[in-house]
Amino acid sequence: MAYDEDLANRIRELVSARDGVTEQRMFGGLAFLVNGNMAVSASGQGGLMLRVDPAETDELLAKSHALPFEMRGRTMQGWLRVEAEGVRTKSQLERWVARGVAYAGSLPGKR
């Protein structure tokens, strides 16, 4: 499955004014990085993939449409999937994107 280009454009609108944001294809989707750290992605599996504070992972999983991110059968703390239904409205998407961008922005820059 290809990533949702409409979702990628909606994310782009939300992050375009922020300094240090770049785009990169990864994990079958289109990721948005802050100073080289992945913040959020229009996932190739549908919906959103985002990076969050690992200490907040369990709390965020209690929210509607939030799922654990798994890689090779392992749940990854600090990473979430948000189903497409959870980012349909602008306010839903803004909340998730802001969380991912804030966390990625708090990390030391790469490059």
N, C-alpha and C positions, 0 to 999 in steps of 0.2 A: 504494500500500500504506500503510495506517495503521500507526502505531508500535505496538509490543507493549506493551499496558497492564500486563501482568504484569511485564515487564522494568522498566517505569517505576516500578511499586510497589516492586520489589526495590531499585532504585537509591535511591528515596525513603527506604526503611528505613535504608540505609547512610549517607545524608547528613543525615538529619533532625536530628541532635544538633549539627551544626556551625553556628556563627553565620555569618550573611551568605549563606546559601543561599536562592536563589529558583528558581522554575520559570518557564519560558517556552516557548511553542510556537515552534519555528523549524526551518527546513529539513525540514518535513514530519514532525518528531518532537517529542519533549518534552525540552527541554534543562534541565539543572540548572546554575545559575550560582553562582559564589562571588564575592561583592562586585561583581557585574555582569559578570564574565568567565566565558564558557562553559567548563565543566569536562568534562561528559559528557552524552550524550543517548541516549535510547531512539530509535534512528533510524527514520525513516519508510521506509527501505529495508531494514529488518531489522537485528538486532544492535545494536551499540553504536557510537557515534561519540564520540571523545574528543580532548581537547587535551593535548598533551605538550610537553616541552621540545624545540624544533626540533633541538637537537644530538643528541637520543636517538632521533630518528625512524628512522634506518636500522637501529640496533641492535634496536629494538622490532619492526620489520617482520620480523625473523628468527623471532619467536615464532609459535607455532601460531595460526592463525585471524586473525592481524593482517594487514591490507591497507592499502595507501596510500589516503588520502582524496583524491579528485579532484573538482575543481570546474571545470566548463566545459572538461574535457579536460586540465586542469593538475593535476599532483600537488602537494599542499600540504604543505610541511614543517611539522611541529608538530601535525599532525592525523592521526588514524588511524581506520580502521573495524575493528571486531572482529566477526567472524561470530557468529551466534547460538550455534553449537557451542562457541565460545570463552568463553561466559559462562553456560553451563548450570548449573554448580555455584556455590554461595555463595562458595567460596574463589577461583574464577576471576574472578567478578564483583568481589569485594572488591579484588583486586589491581589490576584495570584502573581501577576507580572511585577508589581511593586515589591512583593515579598522576595521574589527571586533576584531582582535587580539589587535590592538593598543588601541581601546576603552576599551576592557575588562582589558587590562594590566594597564590602567590608574586608575582603580577602586581599592579601598582597598581590599586586599586579604581576603579570607574567610578561616576559620579553623585555 
